[in-house]
Amino acid sequence: MQAQRIGLIGSGNMALALARGLVASGRVTAEQVRASDPNEARRALLAKEHGIAVSESNADVARWANVVVLAVKPQMIEPAIASIADALAPDTTVVSIAAGVPIAALEARLPAGARVVRAMPNTAAIALAGATGLSGGSRATAEDLALARSLFEAVGSVVVVDEALLDAVTGLAGSGPAYVMLVIEALADGGVKMGLARDAALLFAAQTVYGSAKLLLETKEHPARLKDMVTSPAGTTIAGLCALESGGVRGSLIDAVERATLRSRELGAQAVARLKKP
């Protein structure tokens, strides 16, 4: 990625995570990354923590870059595109992380021929342990997808999917950290109920979730197999599992992913309506 000039439009948490991951990974130098944001404090944070150049002008960053990352909220995507459209060079790759905004809506507002990649990362990217779904637009090349993959692999794992499945990625991976935090909080509450100090209970809960995920990823075993390894006949684990099944935990998590996916589709439809050309 030595030839890439990466422009971050917006400097929220995901932009900060990308800047940190890209520079820390050695894939790019700080001189290859610039960011824009109207908020002076956010610009100062990026410049101080990561040594990258910052600007108040989206257009200045877009004019300099050959890879532009639209790191803005969905409701801000229209003014963000309007601010950079005239500054983009014809060969610029545009990567959008605006949740729920379809590629067709982005392509309709960007200059003709724009090569668009849509990404759905999650907040675990802040800890360089994110999960990102990628999908290429109608004019995106294999090289564009490879470039986007390289960007997000700096902050975690990446899977390329059909755009129709990005809402499901949103419902599972995008919203998933909130589900897991709820599980960690509940596990810690259980520990407190049974006499553990709050800080110890929270550490045990968080480390157990982290270690279990790491075990699954490293062994590539089916989760049911790893579950059975912990579950002895008439033991403590099967008693706890029975309580979870009685409480409908499995069904509730499946429903959570489904509802979040459907809400992502609704938000996408709203974004299309906003971005339709007059």
C-alpha positions in Angstrom: 0.0 0.0 0.0 3.0 2.3 -0.4 1.4 4.2 -3.2 -1.9 4.8 -1.5 -3.0 8.2 -0.1 -5.9 7.5 2.3 -8.3 10.3 3.0 -10.7 9.9 6.0 -13.8 12.0 5.7 -14.9 12.3 9.3 -12.9 11.6 12.4 -15.2 9.6 14.6 -14.3 6.4 16.5 -14.1 4.3 13.3 -11.8 6.8 11.6 -9.6 6.9 14.7 -9.5 3.1 14.7 -8.6 2.9 11.0 -5.9 5.6 11.4 -4.4 3.8 14.4 -4.6 0.3 12.9 -3.1 1.3 9.5 -0.2 3.1 11.0 0.5 0.6 13.8 0.4 -2.3 11.3 3.1 -0.7 9.2 0.9 -1.0 6.0 1.1 2.7 5.6 3.0 5.6 7.1 1.4 8.5 8.9 2.2 10.7 5.9 -0.1 8.5 3.8 -3.2 9.3 5.8 -5.1 12.5 6.1 -8.4 13.3 7.8 -11.1 16.0 7.8 -13.6 17.0 10.4 -15.4 20.2 11.3 -14.7 19.6 15.0 -11.3 21.2 16.0 -10.9 18.9 19.0 -11.3 15.8 16.9 -8.8 17.0 14.4 -6.3 17.8 17.2 -6.8 14.3 18.6 -6.0 12.6 15.3 -3.0 14.8 14.8 -1.6 14.3 18.3 -2.3 10.6 18.7 -1.4 9.4 15.2 0.7 12.1 13.6 -1.5 12.5 10.5 -2.3 15.7 8.7 -5.8 17.0 9.4 -8.1 19.6 7.7 -11.4 21.3 8.2 -12.1 20.8 4.5 -13.4 17.6 3.1 -12.7 18.7 -0.4 -9.0 19.3 0.4 -8.6 15.8 1.7 -10.5 14.2 -1.2 -8.5 16.2 -3.7 -5.2 14.8 -2.2 -6.3 11.2 -1.7 -6.6 8.3 -4.1 -8.6 6.3 -1.6 -11.4 8.2 0.2 -13.2 6.6 3.2 -16.6 8.1 4.0 -16.4 7.6 7.8 -19.6 9.5 8.6 -23.0 8.7 10.1 -25.8 7.7 7.6 -27.6 11.0 8.2 -24.5 12.9 7.2 -23.7 11.0 4.0 -25.5 13.4 1.7 -23.6 16.6 2.8 -20.4 14.6 2.9 -20.7 13.4 -0.7 -21.7 16.9 -1.8 -18.6 18.4 -0.2 -16.2 16.0 -2.1 -17.9 15.2 -5.4 -16.1 18.0 -7.4 -12.8 17.2 -5.8 -12.6 13.5 -6.6 -10.2 12.3 -9.3 -11.6 9.8 -11.8 -9.5 6.9 -10.5 -10.3 7.5 -6.8 -11.6 4.5 -4.8 -14.5 5.5 -2.5 -15.1 3.3 0.6 -18.3 4.0 2.6 -18.9 2.8 6.2 -22.2 4.7 6.5 -24.5 2.0 7.9 -27.4 1.0 5.7 -26.7 3.3 2.8 -26.8 1.2 -0.4 -24.1 1.3 -3.0 -26.6 2.4 -5.7 -27.5 5.4 -3.7 -23.8 6.3 -3.3 -23.1 5.8 -7.0 -26.1 8.0 -8.0 -24.7 11.0 -6.1 -20.9 10.5 -6.8 -19.3 11.5 -10.1 -20.0 9.1 -13.0 -17.6 6.2 -13.0 -16.9 6.3 -9.2 -15.6 3.0 -7.9 -17.4 2.3 -4.7 -16.9 -0.3 -2.0 -19.3 -0.5 0.9 -18.0 -1.7 4.3 -19.8 -2.6 7.5 -17.2 -2.7 10.4 -18.0 -2.9 14.1 -16.7 -1.0 17.1 -14.3 -3.7 18.1 -12.1 -2.2 15.4 -11.2 0.3 18.1 -9.4 -2.5 19.9 -8.0 -3.8 16.5 -10.3 -6.8 16.8 -13.1 -5.8 14.5 -15.2 -7.8 12.1 -16.0 -6.1 8.7 -18.2 -7.1 5.8 -17.3 -5.7 2.4 -19.2 -5.5 -0.9 -18.1 -3.9 -4.2 -20.2 -1.6 -6.3 -21.0 -2.0 -10.0 -17.8 -0.3 -11.1 -15.5 -1.5 -8.3 -12.6 -3.7 -9.5 -11.0 -6.7 -7.9 -8.1 -4.4 -7.0 -10.6 -2.0 -5.2 -11.9 -4.8 -3.1 -8.4 -6.0 -2.3 -7.4 -2.5 -1.3 -10.5 -2.2 1.0 -9.8 -5.6 2.5 -6.3 -4.5 3.3 -7.6 -1.3 5.0 -9.9 -3.2 7.3 -7.6 -6.1 8.0 -5.5 -3.6 9.8 -8.2 -3.4 12.4 -9.6 -7.0 12.4 -11.1 -9.7 10.2 -12.8 -9.2 6.9 -15.3 -11.1 4.8 -16.5 -10.2 1.3 -20.2 -10.7 0.9 -23.0 -9.8 -1.6 -24.4 -6.4 -0.8 -27.8 -8.0 -0.1 -26.2 -9.7 3.0 -24.7 -6.5 4.5 -27.8 -5.8 6.5 -27.4 -9.3 8.1 -23.7 -8.3 8.8 -25.1 -5.2 10.4 -27.5 -7.2 12.5 -24.9 -9.7 13.6 -21.5 -8.1 13.6 -22.4 -4.4 13.5 -24.8 -4.6 16.5 -23.2 -7.6 18.0 -20.8 -5.9 20.4 -23.8 -4.4 22.2 -25.3 -7.9 22.6 -22.0 -9.3 23.9 -21.7 -6.4 26.4 -25.1 -7.2 27.7 -24.1 -10.8 28.2 -20.9 -9.8 30.0 -22.8 -7.4 32.2 -25.3 -10.1 33.1 -22.6 -12.7 33.8 -20.9 -10.2 36.1 -24.2 -9.5 37.8 -24.5 -13.3 38.4 -21.1 -13.4 40.0 -22.0 -10.4 42.2 -25.2 -12.2 43.2 -23.2 -15.2 44.3 -20.7 -13.1 46.4 -17.9 -11.9 44.1 -16.7 -8.4 44.2 -18.0 -6.3 41.2 -14.5 -5.7 39.7 -13.5 -9.3 40.0 -16.9 -10.5 38.6 -16.5 -8.1 35.6 -13.0 -9.3 34.9 -14.0 -13.0 35.1 -16.9 -12.3 32.8 -15.0 -10.3 30.2 -11.9 -12.6 30.2 -14.2 -15.7 29.9 -15.9 -14.2 26.8 -12.6 -13.1 25.3 -10.9 -16.5 25.9 -13.9 -18.5 24.6 -13.9 -16.5 21.4 -10.2 -16.9 21.0 -10.4 -20.6 21.6 -13.1 -20.9 18.9 -11.2 -18.9 16.4 -7.9 -20.7 17.0 -9.2 -24.3 17.1 -11.8 -23.8 14.4 -14.0 -26.3 16.3 -17.7 -26.1 16.2 -19.0 -24.2 19.2 -21.2 -27.1 20.2 -18.1 -29.3 20.4 -16.3 -26.8 22.6 -19.4 -26.5 24.7 -19.5 -30.2 25.2 -15.9 -30.2 26.3 -16.9 -28.1 29.4 -20.1 -30.0 30.1 -19.7 -33.0 32.5 -22.6 -35.4 33.3 -24.6 -34.0 36.2 -22.1 -31.2 36.6 -22.2 -27.4 37.2 -22.1 -26.4 33.5 -25.1 -28.5 32.4 -27.1 -27.0 35.3 -26.2 -23.5 34.0 -27.0 -24.4 30.4 -30.4 -25.7 31.4 -31.2 -22.4 33.0 -30.1 -20.5 29.8 -32.3 -22.7 27.6 -35.2 -22.3 30.0 -34.8 -18.6 29.8 -34.8 -18.6 25.9 -31.4 -17.1 25.6 -30.7 -18.8 22.3 -33.9 -17.7 20.7 -33.6 -14.2 22.1 -30.1 -13.8 20.4 -31.4 -15.1 17.1 -34.4 -12.7 17.3 -32.0 -9.8 18.1 -30.0 -10.4 14.9 -33.2 -10.7 12.9 -34.7 -7.5 14.3 -31.5 -5.5 13.9 -31.2 -6.8 10.3 -34.7 -5.7 9.4 -34.1 -2.3 11.0 -30.9 -1.9 8.9 -33.1 -2.6 5.8 -35.5 0.1 6.9 -32.7 2.6 7.4 -31.3 1.8 4.0 -34.7 2.4 2.4 -34.8 5.8 4.1 -31.3 6.6 2.9 -32.2 5.8 -0.7 -35.2 8.2 -0.4 -32.9 11.0 0.9 -30.2 10.4 -1.7 -32.5 10.1 -4.8 -31.7 12.6 -7.4 -34.4 15.2 -8.0 
